[in-house]
Structure formats: structure tokens, C-alpha cells
Amino acid sequence: MNKKTSFKNDYSEGVYPLLLDALSKTNDEQLEGYGLDKYSVQAKMIIQEKLNINNCDIHFLVGGTQTNRVFIKASLKSYESVISSESGHINVHEAGAIEDVGHKINFVKSENGKITPSDIEMIVKSHTDEHMVKPALVYISNSTELGTIYTLSEIEDIYRCCRNNGLLLYMDGARLAQALSSPFCDYKLSDIHGFFDGYYIGGTKNGLFAGEALVINNENLKKDFRYYIKQAGGLLAKGRLLGVQFYEIFRSDLYFDLAKNAVDKALALAEKLSGLGIRFKCRPETNQIFPIFSNELIKYLYEYFDFYIWESMDRDFSVARIVTSWATTEKHVDNFFTKVKGYLDEKGRQSCW
């Protein structure tokens, strides 16, 4: 049987080998539990130093959904709600985790996955009194679920809008490394760090076997935050497993090197597909790209590759989601392109949207 190459996500592979070695080398050490071990402490210090961020608390959690849930619950009163893009991870792919802890999500439609100040203002103005939920926190993901990134000016505008309306601002950074590694990104993390009450630095989707580093800037949210983590089952007894990985990946430029590979491979594939006349749902900017393929081409490609269908365009065409990772090679990209080109050469360019 032909072994398929997966472009379904950026966590299909287990863990970057150097991190696996680091876990193995420290395996016999007896260390403190619950993230109080020396590696976790050192990891927090090196993240602050490497990314030039300070005056913040850092907590290591296992996954993105857990991190979003814990931070949002800790930040909001029972009657307060979250503003999000309709495609936001908390709104679509977290099984109602935010609703489960008692908070409504006020979502707005967006073609490119990004929320705007006018979107925020519209939600705030339409919630007028105590008979409705009170919007209190704006959630963005960067990069977004559509692989797009916020520009510095967009983040600044959202920050000002939040401050003018008394709203907290939180960033889901599951693919923050990929956003910062994009050629379309016009800032470093230190440039935007202070705009957020909280955000996380994603590891699961960038070579770690698991792990997200939650950064808290808001002084009112720092106190007793470990209680919230523990209550949600997020205070990992063997917290060393997260600390060792984050320490190792930030000791050098590895965190960004892995993300850059993922982004470079996706954009190289996007450029090749564009040369064939393939169009995209939105501009490729990071390691998630969304080409529009005929359904017949998708059926053909499924014989060789795994990927998701994002949405249907009409009866004949659909948007595919292609995701590259730290482990994606030029050969993987070339094989995908060759199959698409071969199909189009045989069937004709009418197969393009």
C-alpha cells in the first residue's frame, strides 16, 4: 500500500529529535513537581530574555484548549462574554469549552479570520444593559485559523479599541511562532507583548510533544493563577516535561528555525500552485494555506496525501487546508506540486477555480 504524506496539521510528527534527547538526558534526575523544577524556572527566565519581554508571569500548560479555557475563566465574571471571530478556535474547535465554564462567545463574521475594531464596537454597542451578557474580553488568534497574521497597526488599533471600551485583550498563540516567522510579519514579539493582558506561546504545533507557555501581563490576573490551573486539571505533576522542552527550544534560535521551515515550505508550495493558476481563499502568509481545488482533483490527491476540506465553494469546487510543519521537506512539497501539475496537464486548466 502507498504510504500517504499528511498535510492535515503541524503536530502529526511526535517531537523534534533534539527535544527528545533532552528529555532522555534529564530522565533520571529527581526534580520538583508541578512546574517548580529547575528546568521550568530556567525556561521562563530564558523566554523572557530571548524574546525581550518582562514584568510578566509565565505558566506552562499542556494544550491550547486548556490554556484558553483557564485564562478566560480566570479573567471573567460569570455574566461576562468573549468577542471572537466566527472562525476563532474557541468558537469552532473547542467543543464549547468556553461555554462550559459559563461564558457566551459573541462572534463576528470575517473573510480572513481577523477581527477589527469596528467588529468589537458593534458587539459592545449592541449589548446595552444587565439583561444581556457584558462583553469583557477580545480573543484573537495569531496566526489565525486561516493562516493569516495581524499587522502591527491592526494590533495597535485593536488594543486602543479594547482600552477605550474597558475590554481585556487575549491572544491565542498556538501558531505564534509561525506568525512571527512569516515574511509578512512586521514586528517582533517584544513589539506587541505589552498590548495583551495575556497570550500564549505555542509549542505543540511547533515541534514540542506538548506544551504552551501562557504569559500574563495584567497585574490583576497574576495573583493565585496557579489555583485556576490546578482546579482545571492543568497543573502537570511532571511539569519538568514541559520545562525541559521550552528551555531547550529557546536556548538557541530553534523555536523560530522550526517555525520558519514550516512557513517557508507552505509559501513555496503556494507559489508553485499559483503558477498553475490555482487560487486561494485568502493570501498565503504562514504554514496553513487554503487552495481552491476541483472536487475531482481533491479525490485524486486523496490517493497520495491526507488533508482537510475547509469548506465547499459550489458543487464542483472546495477549499482545501494544507498545513506544513517543522518536519516538512522540499520533497514533500515537490511531490504534492507534481501530482497537482500532472492532473491539470491531463485534465486541462478548466479544473482551476
N, C-alpha and C positions, 0 to 999 in steps of 0.2 A: 504494500500500500504506500502511496506517495505521502511523505510527511509534509503537512501544511506549515507554512510560515504564518505566525499570528501577528496581525496588526490591530488586535482588539483593544489592547490597553498598554500602559507602560509599567505594569507590575506582573507580567506573565513570568518573567525570569525571577529566580529566587532572590539573590543578593549579590552585589558586586564582590568579586573574589577577595579583594583586599580587606573588606569589612568582615568577611567570613574568617579570614586569617586572624584578624584582630580579636574576634570573639573566641576563636580557638586558643589563642595565646594567653588570654586572660581567664580562661575557663576554670582553672584550678585555684584562682585567687578567692579568698574568703572576704567578701565585701558587705558593707551595709546594704540594707534593702530599701525599697520604696523611693528610689532615686536619690538617696543620700550618699551613695558610693562616690569614691574619688573621681571616677571617670565622668559621672554625670555632673559633678561640680566643675571639673575642668572643662567639660564640653560647653557648659553655659558661659564660662569665662571666655573661652576661645571664640565662641559665636559672637559675643559682644565685641571682642577685639577685632576679629576678622571682618565683621560687617560694619564696624564703627557705629554701634548702637549702644546706648547706655541708659541708666535710670529706668531700667525695666526689669521685670521678673520673667523668668523662663521656666516652663514646666514641660516635661516630656510625657506625651500620651501615645497610645498605640496607633490610633487611626483617625481619619478626618471626620467621620460622622460623630464619633465620640467627642472629639475636640470641639466641634461646632456646638454640639448639644450641651456640653458642660459650660462653655463660655457664655452662650446665650442664656441659659437658665440662670447662671450666676449673676448676669447683668441686668435682668429684667424683673419688674414686679409682675404679679400674677395677671394684671389687666393690660399689660403692655405687649406690643406686637413688633414684628420684624418686617422691614421693607426689603424686597428682593426682586431681582429679575425673574421672569417666569421660568427661564431655563436654569436658574440657580440650583446648585446641588442640594441645598436644604429643601427646596420646593419640589424637586423631582425624584431624587435618587437616595433619599434617606428614610424611606418607609414611614414618613410622618414623625420623625424623631423630635422635631421642634414642637409640633402639635401635641405630642405625647407628654411633654413636660409643661404643657398648658399655654402655649403661645401661638397666636394666629400669625400666618405669614400673609402680608399684603404684597402681592406680586404684580409686576407691570410687564407688559409685552415688550420684547426687544428683538430686533433682527440680528444683532451681532453679539448678544449675550451681556451687553453692558447697560448699566443703569445710569441715568442722567439726573442732574439737579431738578429739572422740570418734572421728571417722574416722581422724585421724592416730594417736591412741593405739592404735586397733585394728590398724593396719598395723604399728606399731612392736612391739607386744606379740606379734604373730604371726610375727615374724622374730627368732628366738631365738639363733642361733649362726652359725658360719662355714660351715655347709652351705647357707645361704641368702644372698641379697643383703642388704646392710645399708642400710636406708632412711636417707638423709642429707640430703635436701633436699625441702622442700614447695613445690610450684608452685601458684600461684593466678593467675587472670586477672581483671582488674578494669577495665571491666565484664566479666562472664563471657560465655561463648558463648551464653547465653540472655538476654543483655541486663540481667541483674540486677547489683546492686552490693553490695559488702560494707559493712556499717556500721562505724563506728569501734570499737564494742565487740567486734564479730566479729573485726576485725583485731587488736585488742589481745589477745583470747583466743587466737588462732592464734599470735601472736608469743610469748606466755608458754608455750604448749604446745611450740613449737619449741625455745625456750631450755631448758625443763625436760628435753627429750629430746635435746639436743645436735644439733638439726637446723638447717640453713640455711633461710632463707625468701626466696623469689624471686617477684616479681610480673610477669606479662606485662601490659604496659600498652598493648597495641595500641589499645585504646579507653579509655585512662585519661582523656583529655580529656572524653569523653562521660560517664564515671562522675563526674568532679568537677563537671560541669555539670548533673547531674541534680538536680531538686528534692528527691529522696530522699536525697541525699548529705549527711552531717552532719560533714564535715571538709574541710580544705584539704590539698594535697599535703604542706605543711610539717608537718602534724599526724601524718602516717603515715610520712614519709620515713625516720625512724630505726628503724622496725620491720623494715626489709628489708635483707638482705645485698646484694641487687641488685634492680633493676627497670628497666623502660624506659618512656620517654615516647614514645608512638606518634605518628608523623607521617603515615605512608602512608594511614591511614584518617581523616585529619583535614585534608585539603587539600594536603598535600605530594605531589609526584610520586613520591617515595620517601623513606624515611629514618626511623630510630628512634634515640632518644638513650638509650643504656644508662648507667645510674647505678650505680656500685659504692660501697658503704659499707664493706664488710668489708675491713680493712687487709690481711688475709692473701691476698686475691684481687686486690689492686691491682697488685702487682709483676709486671712483664713481661706484662701482659694484652694489649698490642698484638701480642705474639708469637702468642698464641692467635688473635687476629683475622686476622693475616696468614696463618697456617697454614691457616685455614678459607676463605681467599679473600675475606675480608670487609674488608680494608684497601683502600678505594677509592682508586685513584691520583688521580682527580679529586675528592678529598674535599671540595673547595670547593662542589660541587653540593649537598651536604648542609648544610654550614656556612652558606652563604648563606641557604638556606631557613629553617633554625632561627633564625638571627639575625633575619631579617625577621619571622617569625611571633611571636617573643617580644619584639620591641621595643615592641610595644603589647599590647593585650588580644586580638589577633586569634586566637591559638591557642584561647582559650576562647569567643570570639564564634562561630567556625565550628562548634565542638562544640555550643554552645548552640542554634544553628539546627537542627542535626540532631536533637538531643534534643527540642526544642520541637515540631518538625514530627511526629515519631513519636508523642509523647504526645497531640498534638492529634488525630491520626488515631485513636489508640487510644480516646480519649474519644468520638469520633464513632461508632466501631464499637460501643463498649459501649452507646451509646444505642439501637442497633438490636437489642440482645440478643446480640451476638457475645461469646463468652467467649474467654479466653486461657489458654495453657498455664501461664504464670506472670505475675505482675504486671508490666505495662509500666513500666520505670524509665529506660531510656535510648533510644538510637536503633535498637535492634533489638526488634521486637515480634512476638509469636507467636500470632496469632489462629487460632481453630479454625473452619474453613470446611467446608461440604459439598464433596465431590469435584466435584459438578456446578457449584457456584459457582466453584470453582477453574478448571475447564475454561472457563467463561465469561470469567473475569477474564484468563486467559492470552491472550485475543484482544487485550487492550489493555495489559497490563502483564507485566513479567518479574519473577519472584520465585521463591524456592526452596520446596520442600516439605521441612519439617523431619522429620516423622515421620507415620505413619499412626495414627489413633485406633481406627478399625474399618473395615469395608468401605465405609462411606459418608462418613466424615469424616477430615480430615487437619489437621495443624498446618502453617500457612504461616509462613515467615520473611519479614517485611517490614523492610527496612533503609533508613533515610533518611540523607542526607549534608549537607555544608555547602551543597550546591547545590540541595537540595530546596526547592520553593516551596509557598506556600499553594495555588496552582493544582494542583500535583501531588497534594496531599493531598485537595483538594476533588474532583478527578476520580476518584480511587480510591473515595472515600466515595460519590460519586454513583452509580458503577457498582454498588457493593455494595447500596446502598439500592434502586436501580431493580430489581435482580434479586430482592431479598427482597420488595418490594412486589408483584411479579408472581407469584412462586412461593409466597409465604407464609413466615411465621416458622418453619415446621417445618424450614426449611433451616438453622436455627441449632442448634448442638450443645446 
